Amino acid sequence: MGDVVDIKGYASARDRKLLASIVQSAQLAQAFATYERSYFLSSLDDQHKIAERLSEMGQDAAKLSSALRERTPQIPWAQLIEAGEMARRPEPDPKELWTAVKRVVPRVTAELGPLVGDAASVFSWTPPPKPKRAAKARPASKRAR
């Protein structure tokens, strides 16, 4: 990942709004894709949710100014737009959805997060902590009796 850059200097308000929307959709897509691949491939509901997010991200990425896309070459804009087009098909391939959400979306999130800042953290999701196991009860010592 490159240096943190203040995009306010070269991104329009419209671009900043689109970037925040892309990051939020990416975070939601990653949250939906926390299951195993086999479960995802059998879950039409999760596939539909991922397809919606990818479609929205692709449309927003296509609306960004070319100047912004040229200034951020580390972000896979072409792959994101292509994934969005694939997700808009009437019957998107679940394997392609899985590949996009596991390979393209994390790169977008990692690169855009620092650029967009707090606006992107609205939908930031972290899994809840796992409950700690209770310690096994030790038998009272014979001396304590």
Secondary structure, DSSP 8 states (H G I E B T S, - for coil): ------GGGT--HHHHHHHHHHHHHHHHHHHHT-S-HHHHHH-HHHHHHHHHHHHHHHHHHHHS-HHHHHH-TTS-HHHHHHHHHHHTSSS--HHHHHHIIIIIHHHHHHHHHHHHGGGGGGG------------------GGG-
